[in-house]
Amino acid sequence: GLTATQVYYFSSPTLLYKGYGCFQNAFPCRIKGAHYLNESPLFDGVFAIIKPVLSEKLKSRLRMHGKVYDTLHECLGKQVLPPDYGGDGPAYDDCVKYWTEKLLASEQDFIKYNKKGFVGRGNLGTSSAGDETMSGMAGSFKKLNVD
């Protein structure tokens, strides 16, 4: 849960605009939909503040269901939902166990993929002005030859 102080801090219109603008325009995945269940009145209030900042397309993909699972069944189907949400799918605890085992079994793959494609800090050299100003690139750039 959030405290009233946290809600006050995070409900600044400027901060909300910047945060959701970044989420909406720069998040590296496509959001097909988000479904919120059993949300609190506090969440509804905060979302009402955020909603004007969101694009119409994103607004249409966000659904608040509260405690009425019939609307959730219409969107997703009962076969994929656990019995806790009125569905016919596997129990929530069984799903957690299955995916935990699956992810732990893939640990070596994660380790292997995390070693690819990254240049460590400092591997590009250092500049006299410091790594922060030159992004770690060595050289003064005083003389530049252009062909």
HELIX and SHEET records of a PDB file:
HELIX    1   1 ALA A    4  PHE A   10  1                                   7    
HELIX    2   2 PRO A   13  ALA A   26  1                                  14    
HELIX    3   3 PRO A   41  ILE A   50  1                                  10    
HELIX    4   4 LYS A   51  VAL A   53  5                                   3    
HELIX    5   5 GLU A   56  ARG A   61  1                                   6    
HELIX    6   6 ASP A   70  LEU A   76  1                                   7    
HELIX    7   7 LYS A   78  VAL A   80  5                                   3    
HELIX    8   8 PRO A   83  TYR A   85  5                                   3    
HELIX    9   9 TYR A   92  ALA A  105  1                                  14    
HELIX   10  10 GLU A  107  ASN A  114  1                                   8    
HELIX   11  11 ASP A  131  MET A  134  1                                   4    
SHEET    1   A 2 ALA A  34  LEU A  37  0                                        
SHEET    2   A 2 LEU A  62  GLY A  66  1                                        
END                                                                             
